[in-house]
Amino acid sequence: MQATPKSLRLHIGIFGRRNVGKSSLLNAITRQHVSIVSELAGTTTDPVEKPMELLPLGSVLFIDTAGIDDIGALGILRVEKTKKVFDRVDIGVIVTEADTWKDFEQQLLLELKRRNLPIVVVFNKIDICSLDQELVTKLKQQGVKVAFLSTRDATSADIFRQVLLDSAPEEFINNPAIVHDLVGKDNLVLFVIPIDKEAPKGRLILPEVQAIRDVLDGEAICMVCKETAIKEALSKLARPPKLVVTDSSCFDQAAASTPLDIPLTSFSILFSRFKSDLLSQAVDTAMIDHLQNGDKVLISEACSHHPIADDIGRKKIPRLLESYINGKLHFDVMQGLDFPANLSDYKLVVHCGACMFNRRVMLNRVLQCRSVGVPFTNYGLIIAHCLNILPRVLSPFPEVLQGYCQAKGC
């Protein structure tokens, strides 16, 4: 059985001082010895991830962080890694000893509030430390969930588990669809999947697999073909599909082979909606018309794959953009969770579909770029724009199409 991908799991970050019991809490909630527990402060050196099924909520990913009050040169590096976790969690858990709430904990609380995250404060060691009831009341009045953990009571972990269930964001409980809402029950979607050098041997890539599963969950029907067989596939149907979804790398072939009266889009654009904010990315795509010779562009990829000779991020998109502006651009490529602090150096950020990330990471990246006025878009949108077919492939999303046209002035 395949495990649920990390990107589709609810990310729960556990933060706090060194040696307050973060690792003990993670071990208790998972009922496993995931993190090393020691009386020595700073035992956890890097974020420790533990995927699990937290019933009845479903698939979650716990991230146990190093103490964010770590000291020394090595401690600073640990703290920096911990701070990156803020950008990818859906729920923030602050662990503190029952008699300790100072400016440090307050700053953690404010940082999580700034990101508009659900927050749980766990007061640990309540059997041996005195608890400030006035503080508990104040936190609850601020909408913060509170849990209490005893070093001697194993059942307190079950209470914490219930608090987490009550804190899950609404968008996780009612997870947005990838594609089935655009198709409808018992209707057909045609997926166009090229089998090229980037296709993994013997299997499909993750966005394609997830889209197929989403169609089945929505009780719709899917048909799959290569880009060279679109016309043949359509000719075998008694009625046209509700939607054709193609890999962005063969947008030109798919657009040429799909009749104009059949809606067309791409996996990358679907994932822009599923993992981020399609409207803002579509609007920002129009900003590439303002790129000038010598501008810096960041290509950001969620996965750390080995690039092929004509890699879509490193070769195809740079080639398309330079042809579109009739000039030379400077491209930087970053992979995985690496993302530059100096975003203002760039005139454009182009991101992959982010099938390996959860939605929180992508929304944070959009906000980071927006805060310094840097347009943020994705592979499929950029390719379609450069091929002058973006209005067509945004037609399944009327509000998004309207926003793009207003930005473009069309």
QUILIN-V532590 format. One line per field, one symbol per residue. ss: DSSP state (@ for helix, = for strand, . for the rest). A space follows every 10 residues. Layout:
ss: ???
This chain:
ss: .....@@@.= ======.... .@@@@@@@@@ .......... .......=== ====...=== ====...... .@@@@@@@@@ @@@@@@@@.. =======... ..@@@@@@@@ @@@@...=== ====...... ..@@@@@@@@ @...=====. .....@@@@@ @@@@@@@..@ @@@......@ @@@....=== ==........ .....@@@@@ @@@@@@@... =====.@@@@ @@@@@..... ..====.@@@ @@@@@@@... ...===@@@@ @@@@@..@@@ @@@@@@@@@@ .....===== =......... .@@@@@@@@@ @@@@@....= =====..... ..@@@..=== =.......@@ @@@@@@@@@@ @...====@@ @@@@@@...@ @@@....@@@ @@@@@@@@..
